């Protein structure tokens, strides 16, 4: 959720259009996503969000470490669900969107860092295809509280 309430209301209104069922960004939401996958329903996860402390791993994103969520990997491992990258390309003059679907050709690796690296590479490929569509102002490389950065010197 965004920090400003007015943005939260705007985003919620936009996200609730159509047939999407929104879930909270907490354990109850994860349970709802897992249940949907077990019912063979599709879910959507934004893999380029910064994970909260303990819910991610450091993996390269455009050549720099980014704390990357491990949720997609966990859900795929538990359900064997197919994974896709979907880019919603905004069309000019408010004419809607063109959806581009790129399947992930292989299951995500067991190793969480390897899986996060593969996901970040997929996001990078989508961003390179549609650079004007990406929200470049989003700080993808920030550090969540309490999570040591891989470039920090080791504690003595």
Short mmCIF file of the C-alpha atoms (twelve columns), coordinates in Angstrom:
data_MODEL
# 
_entry.id   MODEL 
# 
loop_
_atom_site.group_PDB 
_atom_site.id 
_atom_site.type_symbol 
_atom_site.label_atom_id 
_atom_site.label_alt_id 
_atom_site.label_comp_id 
_atom_site.label_asym_id 
_atom_site.label_seq_id 
_atom_site.Cartn_x 
_atom_site.Cartn_y 
_atom_site.Cartn_z 
_atom_site.pdbx_PDB_model_num 
ATOM 1   C CA . UNK A 1   0.000   0.000   0.000   1 
ATOM 2   C CA . UNK A 2   1.239   3.536   -0.712  1 
ATOM 3   C CA . UNK A 3   1.983   5.915   2.144   1 
ATOM 4   C CA . UNK A 4   -0.537  8.540   1.021   1 
ATOM 5   C CA . UNK A 5   -4.177  7.632   1.624   1 
ATOM 6   C CA . UNK A 6   -5.404  9.445   -1.497  1 
ATOM 7   C CA . UNK A 7   -3.096  7.277   -3.624  1 
ATOM 8   C CA . UNK A 8   -4.237  4.134   -1.819  1 
ATOM 9   C CA . UNK A 9   -7.861  4.871   -2.691  1 
ATOM 10  C CA . UNK A 10  -6.983  5.624   -6.339  1 
ATOM 11  C CA . UNK A 11  -4.891  2.473   -6.699  1 
ATOM 12  C CA . UNK A 12  -7.545  0.328   -5.039  1 
ATOM 13  C CA . UNK A 13  -10.247 1.673   -7.355  1 
ATOM 14  C CA . UNK A 14  -8.116  0.894   -10.401 1 
ATOM 15  C CA . UNK A 15  -7.113  -2.539  -9.195  1 
ATOM 16  C CA . UNK A 16  -10.672 -3.546  -8.300  1 
ATOM 17  C CA . UNK A 17  -11.955 -3.006  -11.837 1 
ATOM 18  C CA . UNK A 18  -12.561 -6.160  -13.792 1 
ATOM 19  C CA . UNK A 19  -12.578 -9.590  -12.232 1 
ATOM 20  C CA . UNK A 20  -9.542  -9.422  -9.955  1 
ATOM 21  C CA . UNK A 21  -9.865  -10.480 -6.344  1 
ATOM 22  C CA . UNK A 22  -7.461  -8.458  -4.242  1 
ATOM 23  C CA . UNK A 23  -5.759  -9.957  -1.201  1 
ATOM 24  C CA . UNK A 24  -3.843  -8.221  1.581   1 
ATOM 25  C CA . UNK A 25  -0.045  -8.083  1.556   1 
ATOM 26  C CA . UNK A 26  0.266   -10.333 4.603   1 
ATOM 27  C CA . UNK A 27  0.106   -14.034 5.477   1 
ATOM 28  C CA . UNK A 28  -3.652  -14.188 4.865   1 
ATOM 29  C CA . UNK A 29  -3.046  -12.916 1.332   1 
ATOM 30  C CA . UNK A 30  -0.359  -15.546 0.749   1 
ATOM 31  C CA . UNK A 31  -2.762  -18.228 1.950   1 
ATOM 32  C CA . UNK A 32  -5.428  -16.916 -0.422  1 
ATOM 33  C CA . UNK A 33  -2.976  -17.008 -3.341  1 
ATOM 34  C CA . UNK A 34  -1.913  -20.554 -2.496  1 
ATOM 35  C CA . UNK A 35  -5.549  -21.659 -2.277  1 
ATOM 36  C CA . UNK A 36  -6.291  -20.046 -5.655  1 
ATOM 37  C CA . UNK A 37  -3.368  -21.861 -7.262  1 
ATOM 38  C CA . UNK A 38  -4.537  -25.158 -5.782  1 
ATOM 39  C CA . UNK A 39  -7.930  -24.477 -7.421  1 
ATOM 40  C CA . UNK A 40  -6.018  -23.998 -10.710 1 
ATOM 41  C CA . UNK A 41  -6.797  -20.273 -10.787 1 
ATOM 42  C CA . UNK A 42  -4.383  -17.630 -12.002 1 
ATOM 43  C CA . UNK A 43  -2.814  -15.157 -9.606  1 
ATOM 44  C CA . UNK A 44  -0.723  -12.064 -10.194 1 
ATOM 45  C CA . UNK A 45  2.349   -11.037 -8.225  1 
ATOM 46  C CA . UNK A 46  4.585   -8.040  -8.853  1 
ATOM 47  C CA . UNK A 47  8.045   -9.662  -8.692  1 
ATOM 48  C CA . UNK A 48  9.951   -6.378  -8.724  1 
ATOM 49  C CA . UNK A 49  8.661   -5.085  -5.396  1 
ATOM 50  C CA . UNK A 50  11.080  -4.841  -2.479  1 
ATOM 51  C CA . UNK A 51  10.431  -7.700  -0.075  1 
ATOM 52  C CA . UNK A 52  10.070  -7.079  3.628   1 
ATOM 53  C CA . UNK A 53  12.850  -8.271  5.903   1 
ATOM 54  C CA . UNK A 54  13.072  -12.060 5.911   1 
ATOM 55  C CA . UNK A 55  10.803  -12.494 2.872   1 
ATOM 56  C CA . UNK A 56  13.458  -12.071 0.218   1 
ATOM 57  C CA . UNK A 57  17.034  -12.559 -0.908  1 
ATOM 58  C CA . UNK A 58  19.609  -10.309 -2.536  1 
ATOM 59  C CA . UNK A 59  19.823  -10.906 -6.289  1 
ATOM 60  C CA . UNK A 60  21.164  -8.767  -9.140  1 
ATOM 61  C CA . UNK A 61  18.766  -6.385  -10.874 1 
ATOM 62  C CA . UNK A 62  20.313  -4.316  -13.660 1 
ATOM 63  C CA . UNK A 63  23.749  -5.086  -12.226 1 
ATOM 64  C CA . UNK A 64  23.043  -4.018  -8.644  1 
ATOM 65  C CA . UNK A 65  21.837  -6.029  -5.638  1 
ATOM 66  C CA . UNK A 66  18.088  -5.809  -5.087  1 
ATOM 67  C CA . UNK A 67  16.210  -7.400  -2.201  1 
ATOM 68  C CA . UNK A 68  13.878  -9.659  -4.175  1 
ATOM 69  C CA . UNK A 69  10.765  -11.465 -2.896  1 
ATOM 70  C CA . UNK A 70  10.864  -15.263 -2.708  1 
ATOM 71  C CA . UNK A 71  7.070   -15.637 -2.780  1 
ATOM 72  C CA . UNK A 72  6.819   -16.602 -6.462  1 
ATOM 73  C CA . UNK A 73  9.391   -19.354 -5.968  1 
ATOM 74  C CA . UNK A 74  7.663   -20.680 -2.848  1 
ATOM 75  C CA . UNK A 75  4.249   -20.761 -4.490  1 
ATOM 76  C CA . UNK A 76  5.540   -22.416 -7.645  1 
ATOM 77  C CA . UNK A 77  7.396   -25.045 -5.618  1 
ATOM 78  C CA . UNK A 78  4.251   -25.888 -3.619  1 
ATOM 79  C CA . UNK A 79  1.898   -26.045 -6.618  1 
ATOM 80  C CA . UNK A 80  3.982   -26.655 -9.766  1 
ATOM 81  C CA . UNK A 81  2.080   -23.738 -11.300 1 
ATOM 82  C CA . UNK A 82  3.277   -22.341 -14.606 1 
ATOM 83  C CA . UNK A 83  4.866   -18.890 -14.311 1 
ATOM 84  C CA . UNK A 84  4.563   -16.061 -16.837 1 
ATOM 85  C CA . UNK A 85  5.774   -12.507 -17.138 1 
ATOM 86  C CA . UNK A 86  2.935   -10.267 -18.272 1 
ATOM 87  C CA . UNK A 87  3.536   -6.712  -19.387 1 
ATOM 88  C CA . UNK A 88  0.590   -4.351  -19.735 1 
ATOM 89  C CA . UNK A 89  1.721   -1.881  -22.396 1 
ATOM 90  C CA . UNK A 90  -0.207  1.380   -22.042 1 
ATOM 91  C CA . UNK A 91  -1.578  2.533   -25.370 1 
ATOM 92  C CA . UNK A 92  -1.559  6.195   -26.348 1 
ATOM 93  C CA . UNK A 93  -4.493  8.510   -25.788 1 
ATOM 94  C CA . UNK A 94  -6.023  6.327   -23.069 1 
ATOM 95  C CA . UNK A 95  -6.965  3.585   -25.534 1 
ATOM 96  C CA . UNK A 96  -6.265  0.834   -23.024 1 
ATOM 97  C CA . UNK A 97  -3.516  -1.742  -22.828 1 
ATOM 98  C CA . UNK A 98  -1.883  -4.389  -24.976 1 
ATOM 99  C CA . UNK A 99  -0.916  -7.416  -22.890 1 
ATOM 100 C CA . UNK A 100 2.342   -9.196  -23.674 1 
ATOM 101 C CA . UNK A 101 2.822   -12.676 -22.181 1 
ATOM 102 C CA . UNK A 102 6.246   -14.271 -21.806 1 
ATOM 103 C CA . UNK A 103 6.243   -17.768 -20.293 1 
ATOM 104 C CA . UNK A 104 8.988   -18.809 -17.922 1 
ATOM 105 C CA . UNK A 105 10.257  -21.843 -19.801 1 
ATOM 106 C CA . UNK A 106 11.620  -23.720 -16.810 1 
ATOM 107 C CA . UNK A 107 10.605  -24.236 -13.194 1 
ATOM 108 C CA . UNK A 108 12.360  -21.882 -10.828 1 
ATOM 109 C CA . UNK A 109 15.504  -23.349 -9.226  1 
ATOM 110 C CA . UNK A 110 15.362  -24.692 -5.664  1 
ATOM 111 C CA . UNK A 111 18.040  -22.210 -4.597  1 
ATOM 112 C CA . UNK A 112 16.274  -18.985 -3.604  1 
ATOM 113 C CA . UNK A 113 19.049  -16.679 -4.870  1 
ATOM 114 C CA . UNK A 114 19.212  -18.483 -8.223  1 
ATOM 115 C CA . UNK A 115 15.412  -18.298 -8.518  1 
ATOM 116 C CA . UNK A 116 15.344  -14.581 -7.609  1 
ATOM 117 C CA . UNK A 117 18.116  -13.935 -10.121 1 
ATOM 118 C CA . UNK A 118 16.108  -15.690 -12.850 1 
ATOM 119 C CA . UNK A 119 12.992  -13.670 -11.960 1 
ATOM 120 C CA . UNK A 120 14.942  -10.415 -11.989 1 
ATOM 121 C CA . UNK A 121 16.406  -11.316 -15.395 1 
ATOM 122 C CA . UNK A 122 12.870  -11.851 -16.688 1 
ATOM 123 C CA . UNK A 123 11.766  -8.461  -15.372 1 
ATOM 124 C CA . UNK A 124 14.869  -6.882  -16.945 1 
ATOM 125 C CA . UNK A 125 13.952  -8.415  -20.320 1 
ATOM 126 C CA . UNK A 126 10.437  -6.967  -20.109 1 
ATOM 127 C CA . UNK A 127 11.794  -3.559  -19.060 1 
ATOM 128 C CA . UNK A 128 14.277  -3.558  -21.954 1 
ATOM 129 C CA . UNK A 129 11.419  -4.258  -24.398 1 
ATOM 130 C CA . UNK A 130 9.227   -1.504  -22.922 1 
ATOM 131 C CA . UNK A 131 11.548  0.973   -21.159 1 
ATOM 132 C CA . UNK A 132 9.051   3.848   -21.381 1 
ATOM 133 C CA . UNK A 133 6.488   1.731   -19.509 1 
ATOM 134 C CA . UNK A 134 8.635   1.025   -16.439 1 
ATOM 135 C CA . UNK A 135 8.309   3.125   -13.288 1 
ATOM 136 C CA . UNK A 136 11.970  4.159   -13.117 1 
ATOM 137 C CA . UNK A 137 11.401  6.337   -10.053 1 
ATOM 138 C CA . UNK A 138 10.619  3.244   -7.963  1 
ATOM 139 C CA . UNK A 139 13.595  2.540   -5.687  1 
ATOM 140 C CA . UNK A 140 14.078  -1.129  -6.495  1 
ATOM 141 C CA . UNK A 141 17.478  -1.206  -4.780  1 
ATOM 142 C CA . UNK A 142 16.464  0.002   -1.311  1 
ATOM 143 C CA . UNK A 143 17.217  -2.024  1.780   1 
ATOM 144 C CA . UNK A 144 14.384  -3.139  4.056   1 
ATOM 145 C CA . UNK A 145 14.908  -2.438  7.736   1 
ATOM 146 C CA . UNK A 146 17.078  -4.934  9.555   1 
ATOM 147 C CA . UNK A 147 18.350  -6.674  6.410   1 
ATOM 148 C CA . UNK A 148 22.121  -6.451  5.922   1 
ATOM 149 C CA . UNK A 149 23.194  -5.371  2.447   1 
ATOM 150 C CA . UNK A 150 25.587  -7.723  0.622   1 
ATOM 151 C CA . UNK A 151 28.086  -4.856  0.203   1 
ATOM 152 C CA . UNK A 152 28.204  -4.182  3.978   1 
ATOM 153 C CA . UNK A 153 31.424  -5.281  5.690   1 
ATOM 154 C CA . UNK A 154 30.992  -8.387  7.823   1 
ATOM 155 C CA . UNK A 155 30.371  -7.792  11.518  1 
ATOM 156 C CA . UNK A 156 33.288  -8.630  13.794  1 
# 
